[in-house]
């Protein structure tokens, strides 16, 4: 017998979860604006601080290493289960904003690099808890919801380029603006967000479980796909503005192209989530990496072509390069032994973000030596290996089903 009011509550809860997804996604867009705040004003910083190419790379690399460190420390101390997720988001945004403001008073790398490291460490306390808060609202349709959240992260990462492109601001002003928007994002999550009815399971990192994680072939393949994805993604995001500056005329135009190339990935994440829910996560991830790798293979060789053609290709690249991002961690939660999901996810994230350090550093080095074509071509092995891993995982996952049906 149906309980009185049950038929009313279900549609209300369904509407509420989409409202909450919108709130959390908005919070994520604002909160993540400090991630690429220095990348958006890199030409100004290079002039003011007399930065070398290596120094410029370290501004981006330090954020990546900070994020890894923050994520690992959070997992080891199990902070995500000790602190309510939305409150954790607020703490992370305040910390990231304060660390970002340290750059305003800096006159070079000795202060800027540790400050950017702290920004990354604090943003680790934003990303994972925000996803956890979202997951309390979604059981069905979680692929689309995860895609929307990663899309929000993508749009937030692109936001400094938009601010710089529209305003042509002094770099110090942009740093202050992104710090403010980051805190506003935390406040949105705490003041407007609510916890959902579906408790998210505890996922704790335990080094003693690493051997079990590595022994699982499905987890290995899912992680290999993620590593290939990360080999390409953050190098593209970090250096697309510099590439755009060689394609279009004017700093404002280059910033707007960079915003478009990164920001369009938000739509890609939603499409990737829809594809994953309707087909399979492996197929969605493989499709995205096939497209992004194909563009990476040749777009750099077209730097002297008409600007509109190159910009169009950058938009295609940006759409697909992050469309698969939400799928890899979701795959791990589905194929790993539930006793060590936390360890598997932490390992995947830590190794993946550490890999980004190499390509972020290598792209400008190869560009100076051989040009943009080969600089972007060195990213292609990542999506190529990742696509192979997803196809292999798809077959491996389908094999038991086929055997059971025969």
N, C-alpha and C positions, 0 to 999 in steps of 0.2 A: 504493500500500500504506500502510495506517495505521501510524504509528509506535507502538511499545509505550508504553502509558500515556497516549496522546493523549486517549482517551475519558474517562480519569479526570481529567486536568488541566483539561479544559474546564468540567465542573461545579464543580470546586474554585475555578477562577478566577471563575466566575460568582457563586458564593457570596461569595467574597472581595470582589468589587467592591461588593456591596450592604453588606457589613460596613463597608468603607472609606467608602462614602457616608454611612452612619450616623455614623461617627466624625467625618468632616469637617462634616456638618450640625450635630452637637452642638457642635463647636468654633465654628462660625459663630454659633449661638444665643448662646453665652456671650460670644464676642468682640465682637459688635455691641451689647452692652447699654449701652455708653457713648454711643451715638449720641443717644438721647433721654433721657439721664439728667437733664438740666436741665428738659426739657419735662415730665417726670413730677412735678417739684416746683415748677413755675412759680408757683403761688399763694403758696407760702412765700417764694420768691425775690423776688416782687413786693412782698411785705410787708416783708421784711428789708432789701431794697436800694432800696425806693421806686421800683420800675421803672415807666416809662411803657410804653404799648402798643408804641411803636416800639422801646424797649429790649428788651422781651420778644421781639419779632420778631428782633432781631439775634442773640440767643442761638441761635436756630435757623438763621438765615441764615448765620452764620459757619461752622457745621459744613458746610453745603452747599458754600460757597466753598472751604473747606479741602479737602474731598474732591475737588473739581475740580482744585485746584492739585496735590494729591498724585498724582492719577491722571495728569495731564499730565506732571509732572516724572518720574514713574516710567516713562512711555512714552518720553519723549525720551531718557532715560538708559538705556533698555532694562534696567531693574533686574530685571524679572520673569524675564529670561533669564540674568542674571548671578548671581542669588541663588536657590537652590532654593526652590520655592514654599512649602513648609511652614515652612521657616526664615524666609522673608519674612513669613509670617503671624505667627510669634512676635515678630519685631522690631516689626511693626505694632501688635500687641496691647500690648506693653510700652510703646511710645511713647504709644499712646492712653490707657493707664491713668495714666501719669505726667502727661500733659497734663490729663486729667480731674481728677486730684487737686489741680491748681493752683487749681481752682474752690473747693476747701474753704477756702483761705486768702484768697479774694477777698472784697471788700466792695462790689463793683459791677462795672459793665461794663468799665472800663479793664483789668482783669486777666481777667475772665471771657470776653470776646469773643476775645482772642488765644488763650486756652486752648482754647476750643471750636473755633477754626480749626485748631489743632494736632491736636485729636481727630479732626476730619474728614480732615486730611491723612494721619494715621497709619492710619486705617481704610481709606483707599484702598489701603494695603499689606496689607490683610487680605482684602478682598472679591475682587478680581481674582485674586490668587494662589490663594485657596481654590478658586475656580471652575476655575482651570487645573489644580490638583492633582486635582480631581474628574474633569476631562476625560481625564486619563491612564488612567482606569479604564473610561470609557464611549465607545464608538463607536455601537453600537446602544442605543436607549433613552435617548439623551442629553437629549431633550426632558423626559422625566420626571425624570432626574437633575438637570438645571438647575432644574426647577420645585421639586424638593426643597431645593436649595441656596438659592434665592431665598426659599423658604418659611422656611428656617432664619434667614435674614437678617431676615425679617419678624417671626418670633417673638422674635428677639433684640432687635429694635427695640421690641417691646411689653413686654419683660421688666421694665424699670424701673417701668412702671405697675403690674405685678403685685406687685412688691416693695413699692411704696408703698401699694398698696391693702390688702395683707395686713398689713403692719406699721405703717402710719401713722408712719413714721420721720421723725426730723429730717432735713432735706435733706442735711446734711453726711454723715450715716450712709449714706444711699442712694448718694451719690457714691462713698464708700469701697467699699461693697459692689459696685457696678457696675465699679469699677476692678479689684477682685479677680477678679470673674467673667471680665472681659475677658482678663486674664493667664492664667487657668485655661484659657480657650478656646485660646490660643496653645500652651500646654503640651500640651493634648489632641492638637492637630494634629501637633506635633513628636514626641511620645513614643508615641502610639498609631497615628498615620497612617503609611501607606506609599505610595510612588510606584507607579503602575500601569504596565502594559506598553506603553501607547500614548503615544508621545511627542507632546506638544502642539506644533504648529508655532509658530515665532517670529512675533510680530506687533508690528512696530516702527512707531512714529509717525514720519512723514517729511513735514514741511510742504510739500515740493515736490510731493507727490502730491495735495494738497487739490483742485486743479482737476479731476483725474481722478475723485476721489471724487464731487464735486458733479455731474459730467457724467453719472454713471450714474443713470438714472431709477429703477431698482429700489432702489438705496441711498437715493436721496432720499425715496422713498415709505416705506421701512422706518424711516428716521430721522424723518420727519414723524409716523409713528405713535408712535414713542418720545417725541417732543416733546409730543404731545398727552397721552400717558400721564403724563409727568412734570409737566405743567401741573396735573394733578389730584392725583397721589399724595401728595407730601410735604406739601402744604397740608392735605390731609385728615388725615394722620398727625399733623401738628404741632398742629392745633387741635381734634381730636376730643375731647380731655380737657376743654377749656374748654367745648365745646358740651355734653358730657355733664354738666358741673356745672350747667348751666341746665335739664337734663332730669330728673335724679335728685337726691335729697336726700343730702347728706353727701359729704365729700371722698373717703372711702374707696370709696364706691359709684361715684363718678365715675371714680376710677382703675381700678377693676375693669371698668367699662364700656369705658374706653379700651383696656385690655389686651385685652378680648374683641374689640373692633372692629378693632384692628390685628392681634392674634394670629391671628384666624380666617383672615387672609390666607394663613397658612402652608398651610392645607388648600386654599385657592383656587389657590395656585401649583402644588400637586401635581395638582389637577384640570385646571388649564390645561395642564400638561405632558402629561398623558394625552390630552387632547383634541387637542393639537397633533400628537402622535405618530400618532393614529388618523385625523385629518382633515387639517388643514394648519395651519401656524403662523399664517398670516394669518387664517384662520377663527377660531382659538382667541382671538387677540388682539382681533379685531373683536367677538366675542361678549362678552368680558370688558368692553370699553369701552362697549358698548351698555348692559349692565346697570349698571355703575358710574355712567355719565353720567345714566341715568334716575333713579337714587336721588338723586344730587347735585342734580338739578333741583328736587326738592320737599321733601327731608327737613328742610331748615332752616326751612321754613314751618310745620312740624308741632311746633315746640318746645313748645307748650302742650298737645299731645295727651297721652293716657295714656302714661306713661313706657315701659310694656312694648312699645307699638307702635313708638315711636321707637327704642328699643334694638334691637328686631328688625330694623328697617330699617338701622340702623348696622351690624349684623352682616352683612346682605346686602351693603351697600356695601363693608365691609372685606374680605369674601370676594372680590369681583370686582375691586376697585380695583387689586390687585397681581397678580391671576391671570395677566395677560399679560406681566408684567415680564421673564420669562426669554426671551420669544420674539423680541424685537426685535434683540438682539445676535446671536442664533442666525441670524435671517434674513439679517443683514448678512454673516455668515461664509459663507452659502450663495449669495448673489446678487452679492457684490462680487468684483472681480478679486482673486485670492489675493495678488497682489503688494502690494496696499495695504489689506488687511483691517485691519491694525493702525492705520493712519491713520484709516480709516472708523470703527472702534470708538471710538477716542479722541475724535474729533470728536463723534460721537453722544453719548457720555457727557458731555463737557464742556458742550456746548450744552444738553443735557437738564437737567443739574443746575443750570446757571446760570438756566434758566427757572424753576426752583422758587423762586428768590429772590423773584420778582415776586408769585407767588400767596401765598407765606408772609407777605409784607409786606401784601398787599392784603386778605386775608380779615378780619383784625381791624379794619382801617380801614372796610371796607364794613359789617361787622357793627355797629360803633358808629354809623354813619350811617343804615343802612337795615334792620338786623336780620340774623339768621342766614340767613334764606331767600335773600336776594340775595347774601350773602357766599358761600354754597356754590354758588349758581347761576352765579357768575362762573367756576367751575371747569368748567362743562359744555362750553364750546367746545373744551376740550382733547380729551376723549374723542370728541366729535362729529367733529372734524377727523381724529383718529386712526383712527376707524372708517372714514371715507371713504378714507383712505390705504390701509388694509388691503384694502378691497374693490377699490380700483383696482389694487393690487399683485397681488391674487389673479387678476384678469382679465389683467393684463400677463404674469404668469408662465405662465398657462394658454394664452395665445395661441400661443407657439411650438410647444407640444405639439400643439395642435389643428391647426396648419398642417402639422406633420410627419406627422400621421395622415391628412391628406386627400390 
